[in-house]
Amino acid sequence: MTVLTLAKALNEGLRAAMDADPKVLIMGEDVGKLGGVFRVTDGLQKDFGEDRVIDTPLAESGIIGTAIGLAIRGYRPVCEIQFDGFVFPAADQIITQLAKMPLRSLGKLKLPVVVRIPCGGGIGAVEHHSESPEAYFTHTAGLRVVACSNPVDAYTMIQDAVRSDDPIVFFEPKRRYWDKADVELGAPGLPLGKAKVVRTGNDVTLLAYGPMVKTCLESAAAAEDDGRSVEVIDLRSLSPLDMGVITESVNRTGRCVVVHEAPVFTGLGGELAARISEACFFRLESPVLRVGGFSTPYPPSRLEDHYLPDLDRVLDAVDRVLAY
Amino acid sequence: MTASTTGLTAPPELVQLLTPEGERIEHPDYKIDLTAEEVKALYRDLVLVRRIDLEAVALQRQGELGLWASLLGQEAAQVGSGRALTDVDMAFPTYREHGVAWCRGVDPINLLGLFRGVNHGGWDPAEHNFHLYSIVIGTQTLHAVGYAMGIQRDGAEAATIVYFGDGATSQGDVNEAFIWASVFNAPVVFFCQNNQWAISEPLEKQSRIPLYKRASGFGFPGVRVDGNDVFACLAVTRKALADARAGQGPTMVEAFTYRMGAHTTSDDPTRYRVADELEAWKLKDPIERVKAYLFRGELADQEFFDKVEAEADALGKELRRSCLALPDPAPEALFDHVYAEPHALMADEREQYLSYLAGFER
């Protein structure tokens, strides 16, 4: 076991992926000498060379578009988008090309491209550096969308993502980059598409992913002091959803709260609530509630504590589902 | 401000090896030595490609295709550049490159699938080294550059060619592709068919300078070629591809041509351009000049031309037959190939929908 931060766990995972397959490339802005603005690719260019760890021009559409071309040629590019709010120049290539080209080719082309995006707020950043754009991508057929929440998952999920033959948008919770955990290097993890019960409970199910998993675990611990038994599920895969784990839990607890940083309106929580109401209708004791960002652009950082779901807002929702 | 104030007043240079009258001329930088058989083969390509296009337009008019993007007038640009490619080179087309597809050995019926609506692209790109048609303008230029970067990493001696139009040069992706190709010295030829019109917008809406001159700003050579001259298109593209394969990086080729038909079968060019313009370009027809050259040099007899015509008729007839015989895809094809690996939601939706459909059969 090695104690690693989430950023370092991703770094070790990428290193393992590059060791395992010479076709794996890393590309993005500042990923080479600098090692990425969050140091996720630190040292990789030194060890694997400039042909495999490519400092690109400052052009996000170019990063994804050329990654597609490299994938057609047989490579497995891992692209870094520097910040969530900078993915939109690449949205066209991701949505119209990366997601759709395998179908367009009737399966003859595979595009094993990973798009890594540091996401979410809570770091006091300027505009465009704190967003949660996952719903744009979960709404796009042809993409898989995953989010890691902790160093152990980060290490294995990034390797699984690189191995997948499907294009994957990989969200990394930037405010948790410095969280530490024991990671067993070389050990496999839970398969990429699987959700995980990270705390068991009987009264309420909390569904979360990425940065909100830790918030939900803290909320569940606090709820326990009030005699409430709260289960927490880390979705890990946002598209497709692992509905089996989710419905098993909600059928047991009868109550569910979905928590994400992204705006509630037409966010992933809406999809989860709808699917849970279909699958668990006769077992539900209350409506599925959602806790998330407001229907506003991400605020200036002095206001982000009001915007981001925190322990109190999660517990407030737990109170409300239990009041039914 | 006008162009004259920017110092960009030098008149555009045009590489031409065969005049519209069918007269062979020399160019100091682009030599080509074609045998009679080679010229006849190019003529055959041009005629057959035009016939495929004509048949497809007719099929659309008769309701058998939802849409067709005609290449009428651009045959020489496509056949010249297409025949410059070797087997190891890779081509990335727009949705109008039926002539290049022909040169790459793609059965024309496979092009029709997309326009009939039975698929979004029905050929194997690797089998022909001819990528699928790209409809979102300019996106394919980045794919081509990425592919070329892969060629570099493989240590292979091959090149990539990417097709796009005058309108596409305004796209961010195309400009990003120029930058990437330049800084990575990627083995790619940017083949721009300037057909003068981006649907209804003339070139002046896209550029204040001749398009080929943009290349120098990105740090690689640009050349304008008579896009209706199949010899010149062949010679110029061959040189650009050879340079790319030899590690000399990208070249931009601007094939100066004319879209003699509508943008697509849904378009009505009479709303935005004058008939005189078309008439003037008809005099520069890409096929007539090769025919004149063959006649002039007594390189081909009437029997040859009749034979090509008969072959075109047969090709058109066969294309029509196979188009009408294209089967509609089965409903479950909706869910095929969306993902390469098993996907729970796809499996669920497929099962539910097929079960719903089966309810009608009881």
Contacts between the chains, C-beta under 8 A, distances in Angstrom:
chain1	res1	chain2	res2	distance
A	25	B	153	8.0
A	51	B	152	7.9
A	51	B	153	5.6
A	56	B	180	7.6
A	57	B	176	7.3
A	57	B	179	5.3
A	57	B	180	6.0
A	57	B	183	6.1
A	59	B	176	4.5
A	59	B	179	6.8
A	59	B	180	7.5
A	61	B	142	6.8
A	61	B	172	6.2
A	61	B	173	5.6
A	61	B	176	5.8
A	62	B	142	5.9
A	62	B	173	7.6
A	62	B	176	3.9
A	62	B	177	7.2
A	62	B	179	7.1
A	62	B	180	5.3
A	64	B	142	7.8
A	65	B	139	6.5
A	65	B	141	7.7
A	65	B	142	2.5
A	65	B	143	6.1
A	65	B	145	7.6
A	65	B	146	6.5
A	65	B	173	6.1
A	65	B	176	7.1
A	65	B	177	7.3
A	66	B	142	5.3
A	66	B	143	7.6
A	66	B	145	5.4
A	66	B	146	3.3
A	66	B	149	6.2
A	66	B	180	5.8
A	67	B	146	6.1
A	68	B	142	7.1
A	68	B	143	5.1
A	68	B	146	6.0
A	69	B	142	6.5
A	69	B	143	4.1
A	69	B	144	6.1
A	69	B	145	6.1
A	69	B	146	2.2
A	69	B	147	3.9
A	69	B	148	7.3
A	69	B	149	7.0
A	69	B	150	6.8
A	70	B	146	4.4
A	70	B	147	7.0
A	70	B	149	5.9
A	70	B	150	4.8
A	70	B	153	8.0
A	71	B	146	7.7
A	72	B	125	7.1
A	72	B	131	7.2
A	72	B	143	6.5
A	72	B	146	7.4
A	72	B	147	5.5
A	72	B	150	7.7
A	73	B	146	7.3
A	73	B	147	4.9
A	73	B	149	7.9
A	73	B	150	2.9
A	73	B	151	6.9
A	73	B	154	7.3
A	74	B	150	6.7
A	75	B	150	5.6
A	75	B	153	7.1
A	89	B	172	7.4
A	92	B	136	6.7
A	92	B	139	6.9
A	92	B	173	7.5
A	93	B	139	6.4
A	93	B	142	6.8
A	93	B	173	7.5
A	96	B	136	4.7
A	96	B	139	6.6
A	97	B	134	7.8
A	97	B	136	7.2
A	97	B	139	5.4
A	97	B	143	7.3
A	100	B	120	7.6
A	101	B	132	7.2
A	102	B	337	5.9
A	102	B	338	7.4
A	102	B	339	7.4
A	102	B	340	6.1
A	103	B	120	6.7
A	103	B	336	7.9
A	103	B	337	4.8
A	103	B	338	5.3
A	104	B	120	4.2
A	104	B	121	4.7
A	104	B	132	5.4
A	105	B	121	6.1
A	105	B	124	7.6
A	105	B	125	6.5
A	105	B	132	5.9
A	105	B	337	7.5
A	106	B	119	6.2
A	106	B	121	7.3
A	106	B	122	6.7
A	106	B	336	7.5
A	106	B	337	5.5
A	107	B	336	7.0
A	107	B	337	3.7
A	107	B	340	7.1
A	108	B	124	4.7
A	108	B	125	6.7
A	108	B	126	7.0
A	109	B	125	6.4
A	109	B	132	7.8
A	110	B	340	4.9
A	141	B	338	5.8
A	142	B	338	5.7
A	142	B	339	7.1
A	144	B	339	7.4
A	144	B	343	7.9
A	164	B	341	6.3
A	165	B	340	3.9
A	165	B	341	5.7
A	166	B	339	5.1
A	166	B	340	5.2
A	166	B	341	5.5
A	166	B	343	7.9
A	193	B	344	7.1
A	239	B	345	7.6
A	240	B	343	5.7
A	240	B	344	4.7
A	240	B	345	4.3
A	240	B	346	7.9
A	241	B	344	7.8
A	241	B	345	7.4
A	242	B	344	7.6
A	243	B	344	7.4
